[in-house]
Amino acid sequence: MLGTDPKAARVTWTVILVLLLVGLTYLIRETVIVFAVALFLAYMLAPLVAFVVKFTRGRLAGTPALVVVYLVLVCVLVALSVTIGSRIAAEASSLGERMPSLVRNDTWVAGIPLPAWLAPERAAIASWLQNAIGDGGANLMPYLRSAGMQLFSGARYVLYIVLIPILSFFFLKDGAAIIISLLAAIGDPQKRKVARDILDDISLLLGHYIRALVILSLCTFASYSLFLSITGAPYAILLAGLAAICEIIPVIGPLCAGVLTVFVAGFSGYTHVLWFVMFWVLSRLFQDYVVSPLLMGAGVKLNPLLVLFGVLAGEQIGGVAGMFFSVPVIATLRVVYVRLARVPIHRR
């Protein structure tokens, strides 16, 4: 007699639902990214809200504390825009105007010590670098211009800039109530406890990760700007700002920041390129093996190969946003797997 195994049917149905959920998430990935960025911003602001509540001894709690934090945040952003932001904009404008002539400048290559067997090819190396960067810049410029126009002229991106802080506000205000309502929908007390533990672990993980990224980005900006300014590098603040932004992309971001700084500063007449390379290597070793392990939680510790795979796969799925979210997604899946593996299996 033909029949269907109930257990196999449940497993098959679960797999189908998971695949449908993954497909739906991919289709609405832009909206998911907006909510994810808002959630990350909420985790970034949560310690400030807690500080305001503690500092006022509870007199400002809930919505009043959130309002105070948002007002302070707006004031800080305006101050940074007037001071550092204006300087970065000026340096970016100057670099854009000088870029064609800088690419033709090969004097910096003459100051780089090369092995004896490469010294006769110095002129050829300089010519190759100029042609490669010149052609690459010419080919890349239309895409950058197009991307910039889409970024600043698209109405939905302006809407997202306004919407993300609003969503973060509601995440901070109603986050605990949302979690309680989700857990209340689980009838089995044991499953409810497991879900509660998973949510607590994920919350702790994301909190560690976001705050670590912010601190690492600030450290990168401070170290880059200080070193480049002391050694007389042009566009020091601009390059430091780009390096701080690149810090949010694991593995590839810091490498791209280092390479970009070498070429931009080098072609601009910077004579201490090797000093910067030594500084970059030492700073990466210090941040990756001293600062980052202290800031990151245990759940964020992933194999470097897995991180690199996640970053490359995330770029194919969601571009720069996919690269940024790849590590927290992989770390979250790891937390869920570890927590579920601890659940005892009851056999009937």
C-alpha positions, 0 to 999 in steps of 0.5 A, spaced: 500 500 500 502 506 497 503 511 503 507 518 505 511 518 511 509 524 515 516 525 518 518 526 510 512 530 508 514 535 514 521 536 512 519 537 505 514 542 507 519 545 511 524 546 506 519 548 501 517 554 506 525 556 507 526 556 500 520 560 499 522 565 504 529 566 501 526 567 495 522 572 497 527 576 501 531 576 495 526 579 491 525 585 497 532 585 499 532 593 498 527 594 503 530 588 507 537 592 507 533 599 509 530 595 515 537 592 517 540 598 517 535 602 521 536 596 526 544 597 526 543 604 527 538 602 533 544 598 536 549 603 535 544 608 539 542 604 544 548 605 549 547 612 548 540 612 550 542 607 556 547 613 558 542 618 558 537 614 562 542 612 567 545 620 567 538 623 569 537 617 574 531 615 570 527 622 570 528 621 562 526 614 560 523 611 554 521 617 548 524 623 552 531 619 552 530 617 545 529 625 543 535 627 547 539 622 543 537 624 537 537 632 538 545 630 540 546 626 534 543 631 529 548 637 533 554 632 532 552 631 525 552 638 523 558 640 527 562 634 523 559 637 517 561 644 518 568 642 520 571 635 517 565 635 512 567 641 509 574 640 509 573 633 506 569 636 500 574 641 499 580 636 498 575 631 494 574 637 489 581 639 489 583 631 487 578 631 482 580 637 478 588 635 479 587 627 477 588 628 470 595 631 471 597 627 477 596 620 473 601 623 468 606 624 474 611 619 475 616 622 480 613 618 486 615 612 482 623 614 482 623 615 490 621 608 491 626 603 492 626 597 488 630 590 488 636 591 483 633 586 478 627 591 477 631 597 477 632 598 470 625 597 469 623 603 473 621 607 467 617 601 464 613 600 471 611 607 472 609 607 464 605 601 466 602 604 472 600 610 469 596 607 463 593 602 467 590 607 472 589 612 466 585 607 462 581 604 469 579 611 471 577 613 464 573 606 464 570 607 471 568 614 471 562 613 467 559 608 472 561 612 478 558 618 475 551 614 473 552 611 480 552 618 483 546 621 479 542 615 482 544 616 489 543 623 489 537 624 484 533 618 486 527 620 490 527 613 494 534 614 496 532 621 499 526 617 502 531 612 505 535 617 509 529 620 512 526 613 513 532 609 517 532 614 523 525 614 524 525 606 523 531 606 528 527 610 533 521 605 533 526 599 534 529 603 540 522 605 543 518 598 541 523 593 540 522 590 547 515 589 546 515 586 539 520 581 542 515 579 547 509 579 542 513 574 538 515 570 544 508 570 546 506 566 540 510 560 541 505 556 545 511 550 548 514 553 554 521 549 552 521 552 545 519 559 547 525 559 552 530 556 546 527 562 542 528 567 547 535 564 548 537 565 541 534 572 540 538 574 546 544 571 543 543 575 537 542 581 540 548 581 544 552 579 537 549 585 533 551 589 539 558 587 540 559 587 532 556 594 531 559 598 536 566 594 534 565 597 527 564 604 530 570 604 534 574 601 529 572 606 524 574 612 528 580 609 530 582 608 523 580 615 521 584 618 527 590 614 525 590 615 518 589 622 519 594 623 524 600 619 520 598 622 513 598 629 516 605 628 520 608 625 514 606 631 509 601 627 505 596 631 501 588 629 502 590 626 508 583 628 511 579 625 505 583 619 505 582 618 512 575 618 511 575 613 505 579 609 510 574 609 515 568 608 511 572 602 508 573 599 515 566 597 515 567 592 509 571 586 512 577 584 509 577 587 502 575 594 505 581 595 509 586 593 503 582 597 498 583 603 503 591 602 503 591 601 496 587 607 494 591 611 499 598 609 496 596 611 489 592 617 490 598 620 495 603 617 491 601 620 484 600 627 488 607 627 490 607 624 497 615 621 498 613 617 504 610 611 501 614 606 504 613 609 511 605 608 509 606 601 507 609 599 514 604 603 518 598 600 514 601 593 516 602 595 523 596 598 524 592 592 521 596 587 525 594 591 531 587 592 529 586 585 527 589 581 533 589 586 539 583 591 538 578 587 534 578 581 539 577 585 545 571 589 541 568 583 538 563 578 542 565 571 541 560 569 537 563 574 531 569 570 531 569 566 524 574 563 520 577 568 515 576 564 509 569 563 511 569 571 512 572 572 505 567 567 502 561 571 505 564 578 503 565 576 496 558 572 495 555 578 499 557 583 493 554 578 488 547 578 492 547 585 494 553 589 492 556 593 497 550 592 502 551 585 501 558 585 503 557 589 509 551 584 512 555 578 510 559 577 516 553 579 521 548 574 517 554 568 517 555 570 525 547 570 526 547 563 523 552 560 527 549 563 533 542 559 531 546 553 530 550 553 536 544 554 540 539 549 537 545 544 537 544 544 545 537 543 545 536 536 548 532 531 543 527 528 546 525 521 543 518 518 544 
